[in-house]
Amino acid sequence: MKTSALIFCSTAWSGYAFQSAPASRATFRASPLHETKADLEDLAKKLNPVIGYYDPLGLGGSRFAGRSDEFTVGFLRHAEIKHGRVAMAAFIGYCVQSFYRFPWAMTLDGASFPSLALSPPEQWDVLPFAAKLQIILFVGYLEFYSEISSSKGQPGELKHYCKGGIPGKYPSFDANPHPVPFNLYDPFNLHKNMSKEDKERRLLIEINNGRLAMFGILGFLSAQETPGSVPLLNGMLEPYKGEVMAPFQGDIDIILGGRSMVEAWHLN
């Protein structure tokens, strides 16, 4: 059943993932769309002309913390792009973990990677706490570096996305005091001569793929956590008895009113 679910979802993904945005190339602007609510509305039409601009909470014009439109729109755009990338990695990781197990030892004492008999959330649960911590710290470092590496006048200088910079653009590692052979984006410089129009077109495709991936990974987790909540996946995935909102369950237990965090959550 797990195989059927992943084949179904992967087929749906592949049919959409490589579709370019419907806007013609002539409509692309050379400058990034990140300044005003009007830019968001223009971008929304290019991403999905059927739905267009959808902002029921009015975040696009809210001016976070009394800051400018540029700050608010830059923050929102960067957040969506970043979450889309994380979701794409999670969706692909879920599929890979369901079918492939690394053949080498996972730990220094020779322990193997989790069995394929376990679902991806269950595989996470049985990881050693040190392994989980390494993953969290590595991702945290990437986040930290992206926020502080905009030092003026330094190699790899990048303007912050809330201050007129390009949302979604990750800084190079050129300013790192320790040599890093590859950058996170385009490590082999295959796209260094890409035109601005192509870069923006590919970014629109990436945003759409990221939105689809968010639905995909949440669908997998919802179907496992609450059987029947995703009709298309009924009977295809084994129920998960853990708690996806408590990734360190069993490693770190926060006590609330005499009960663990997970117990308190379920009581509410």
C-alpha positions as CSV (number, residue, x, y, z in Angstrom):
1,M,0.0,0.0,0.0
2,K,2.9,2.4,0.8
3,T,4.3,1.7,-2.7
4,S,1.0,2.6,-4.3
5,A,0.7,5.8,-2.4
6,L,4.1,7.0,-3.3
7,I,3.8,6.1,-7.0
8,F,0.5,7.9,-7.1
9,C,1.8,11.1,-5.5
10,S,5.1,11.0,-7.4
11,T,3.2,10.8,-10.7
12,A,1.0,13.7,-9.8
13,W,4.1,15.7,-8.7
14,S,6.0,14.9,-12.0
15,G,3.1,16.0,-14.1
16,Y,3.1,19.4,-12.6
17,A,6.7,20.0,-11.5
18,F,8.2,20.9,-14.8
19,Q,5.4,23.1,-16.1
20,S,6.5,26.6,-16.7
21,A,4.5,29.6,-15.4
22,P,1.8,30.6,-17.9
23,A,3.1,34.2,-18.3
24,S,5.0,34.9,-21.5
25,R,8.7,35.6,-21.2
26,A,8.1,39.2,-22.3
27,T,6.1,39.9,-19.1
28,F,9.1,39.3,-16.8
29,R,10.7,42.2,-15.1
30,A,14.5,42.4,-14.7
31,S,14.1,43.6,-11.1
32,P,12.8,41.4,-8.3
33,L,9.1,41.6,-7.3
34,H,9.3,42.3,-3.6
35,E,8.5,46.0,-3.0
36,T,4.7,46.5,-2.5
37,K,1.4,44.7,-2.3
38,A,0.9,45.5,-5.9
39,D,4.0,43.5,-6.7
40,L,2.5,40.6,-4.8
41,E,-0.7,40.8,-6.8
42,D,1.3,40.9,-10.1
43,L,3.3,37.9,-9.0
44,A,0.2,36.0,-8.0
45,K,-1.3,36.3,-11.4
46,K,1.9,34.9,-13.0
47,L,2.0,32.0,-10.6
48,N,-1.7,31.1,-10.9
49,P,-3.9,33.2,-13.1
50,V,-7.0,31.2,-12.1
51,I,-6.8,31.9,-8.4
52,G,-4.8,35.1,-8.6
53,Y,-4.0,37.1,-5.4
54,Y,-5.3,35.3,-2.3
55,D,-4.6,36.9,1.1
56,P,-7.5,36.3,3.4
57,L,-5.5,37.5,6.5
58,G,-4.4,40.7,4.8
59,L,-0.7,40.0,5.5
60,G,0.5,41.7,2.3
61,G,-0.6,45.1,3.5
62,S,-0.1,44.7,7.3
63,R,3.3,46.3,7.6
64,F,4.9,44.0,10.2
65,A,6.0,45.8,13.4
66,G,5.2,49.2,11.8
67,R,7.9,48.6,9.2
68,S,7.7,49.5,5.5
69,D,5.9,47.6,2.7
70,E,9.3,46.6,1.4
71,F,10.2,45.0,4.7
72,T,6.8,43.1,5.0
73,V,6.6,41.9,1.4
74,G,10.3,40.9,1.4
75,F,9.7,38.9,4.6
76,L,6.6,37.2,3.2
77,R,8.1,36.3,-0.1
78,H,11.3,34.9,1.4
79,A,9.3,32.9,4.0
80,E,7.2,31.2,1.3
81,I,10.2,30.4,-0.9
82,K,12.2,29.0,2.0
83,H,9.2,26.9,3.3
84,G,8.6,25.6,-0.2
85,R,12.2,24.5,-0.5
86,V,12.0,22.7,2.9
87,A,8.8,21.0,1.8
88,M,10.3,19.8,-1.5
89,A,13.3,18.3,0.4
90,A,10.8,16.7,2.9
91,F,8.6,15.3,0.1
92,I,11.5,13.8,-1.8
93,G,13.1,12.6,1.5
94,Y,9.9,10.9,2.5
95,C,9.8,9.0,-0.9
96,V,13.5,8.1,-0.8
97,Q,13.3,6.9,2.8
98,S,10.4,4.6,2.0
99,F,12.3,2.7,-0.7
100,Y,16.0,3.1,0.0
101,R,18.3,2.4,2.9
102,F,21.9,3.6,3.0
103,P,24.2,0.6,3.0
104,W,26.9,2.0,5.2
105,A,26.9,2.4,9.0
106,M,25.0,5.3,10.4
107,T,27.0,5.7,13.7
108,L,30.6,5.2,14.7
109,D,29.7,2.1,16.7
110,G,28.5,0.5,13.4
111,A,24.7,0.8,13.9
112,S,22.7,0.6,10.6
113,F,20.2,3.1,9.3
114,P,16.5,2.5,10.3
115,S,14.7,-0.4,8.6
116,L,12.5,0.1,5.6
117,A,9.8,-1.7,7.5
118,L,9.4,1.6,9.4
119,S,7.6,4.6,7.9
120,P,9.7,7.9,7.6
121,P,8.3,9.4,10.9
122,E,9.0,6.1,12.6
123,Q,12.5,6.1,11.2
124,W,13.1,9.6,12.7
125,D,11.8,8.4,16.1
126,V,14.5,5.6,16.3
127,L,17.4,7.8,15.3
128,P,19.9,8.5,18.1
129,F,19.4,11.8,19.8
130,A,22.9,12.9,18.7
131,A,22.0,12.3,15.1
132,K,18.8,14.3,15.4
133,L,20.8,17.1,17.0
134,Q,23.3,17.1,14.2
135,I,20.6,17.6,11.6
136,I,18.9,20.4,13.6
137,L,22.2,22.2,14.2
138,F,23.3,21.9,10.6
139,V,20.0,23.4,9.3
140,G,20.2,26.0,12.0
141,Y,23.7,27.0,10.9
142,L,22.5,27.4,7.3
143,E,19.7,29.7,8.5
144,F,22.1,31.7,10.8
145,Y,24.6,32.1,8.0
146,S,22.0,33.4,5.6
147,E,20.9,36.1,8.0
148,I,24.4,37.4,9.0
149,S,26.4,37.0,5.8
150,S,25.2,40.3,4.3
151,S,28.2,42.2,5.7
152,K,28.8,45.3,3.7
153,G,32.0,45.3,1.6
154,Q,32.7,41.6,2.3
155,P,33.1,38.9,-0.5
156,G,29.7,37.4,-1.3
157,E,27.9,40.5,0.0
158,L,24.1,40.1,-0.3
159,K,21.5,42.7,0.5
160,H,19.0,41.5,3.1
161,Y,15.6,40.4,1.6
162,C,13.8,42.8,4.0
163,K,15.9,45.7,2.9
164,G,15.6,45.6,-0.9
165,G,17.4,42.3,-1.5
166,I,16.2,39.4,-3.6
167,P,13.9,37.0,-1.7
168,G,15.0,33.4,-1.8
169,K,18.6,34.2,-2.8
170,Y,21.0,32.3,-0.6
171,P,24.4,34.0,0.0
172,S,27.6,32.4,-1.3
173,F,30.2,31.0,1.1
174,D,33.0,33.3,-0.3
175,A,33.0,35.4,2.9
176,N,33.5,32.3,5.1
177,P,36.9,32.5,6.9
178,H,37.2,28.7,6.3
179,P,37.4,27.7,2.6
180,V,34.2,26.0,1.4
181,P,34.6,24.4,-2.1
182,F,31.0,24.6,-3.1
183,N,28.1,27.0,-2.7
184,L,24.7,25.8,-1.7
185,Y,23.1,27.0,-4.9
186,D,24.6,26.0,-8.2
187,P,27.8,24.4,-6.7
188,F,29.3,23.7,-10.1
189,N,28.4,27.1,-11.6
190,L,26.3,25.5,-14.3
191,H,23.9,28.5,-14.4
192,K,26.3,31.4,-13.9
193,N,25.5,32.9,-17.3
194,M,21.7,32.4,-17.1
195,S,19.8,35.5,-18.1
196,K,17.7,37.4,-15.5
197,E,14.5,36.5,-17.4
198,D,15.3,32.8,-17.1
199,K,16.2,33.1,-13.5
200,E,12.9,34.7,-12.7
201,R,11.0,32.2,-14.8
202,R,12.6,29.4,-12.9
203,L,11.9,31.0,-9.6
204,L,8.2,31.1,-10.5
205,I,8.3,27.4,-11.3
206,E,10.1,26.8,-8.0
207,I,7.5,28.7,-6.0
208,N,4.7,26.6,-7.6
209,N,6.5,23.4,-6.9
210,G,7.1,24.4,-3.3
211,R,3.4,25.1,-2.8
212,L,2.6,21.7,-4.2
213,A,5.3,20.0,-2.0
214,M,3.7,21.6,1.1
215,F,0.4,20.0,0.2
216,G,2.2,16.7,-0.5
217,I,4.2,16.3,2.7
218,L,1.4,17.5,4.9
219,G,-0.9,15.1,3.1
220,F,1.5,12.2,3.9
221,L,1.8,13.2,7.6
222,S,-1.9,13.9,8.0
223,A,-2.9,10.5,6.5
224,Q,-0.6,8.7,8.9
225,E,-1.4,10.8,12.0
226,T,-5.2,10.8,11.3
227,P,-6.3,7.9,9.1
228,G,-9.1,8.9,6.8
229,S,-8.2,12.6,6.8
230,V,-6.8,12.4,3.2
231,P,-9.3,10.4,1.2
232,L,-6.9,9.9,-1.7
233,L,-4.5,8.1,0.6
234,N,-7.0,6.0,2.5
235,G,-5.5,2.6,3.2
236,M,-2.2,3.4,1.4
237,L,-0.1,4.5,4.4
238,E,0.3,2.8,7.8
239,P,-1.0,4.8,10.7
240,Y,1.7,6.6,12.8
241,K,1.3,6.1,16.5
242,G,3.8,8.9,17.5
243,E,3.4,12.6,17.5
244,V,4.7,14.6,14.5
245,M,4.5,17.8,16.5
246,A,7.0,16.4,19.1
247,P,10.1,15.5,17.1
248,F,12.1,14.9,20.3
249,Q,9.6,12.7,22.0
250,G,11.4,10.2,24.1
251,D,14.6,12.3,24.0
252,I,13.5,15.5,25.7
253,D,10.2,15.5,27.6
254,I,8.8,18.8,28.8
255,I,6.5,18.4,31.8
256,L,3.3,20.4,31.9
257,G,1.1,20.0,34.9
258,G,2.5,16.7,35.8
259,R,2.1,15.3,32.3
260,S,4.5,15.2,29.3
261,M,4.1,17.7,26.5
262,V,2.6,15.1,24.2
263,E,0.1,13.9,26.9
264,A,-0.9,17.5,27.6
265,W,-1.4,18.2,23.9
266,H,-3.7,15.3,23.4
267,L,-5.8,16.2,26.5
268,N,-6.4,19.6,24.9
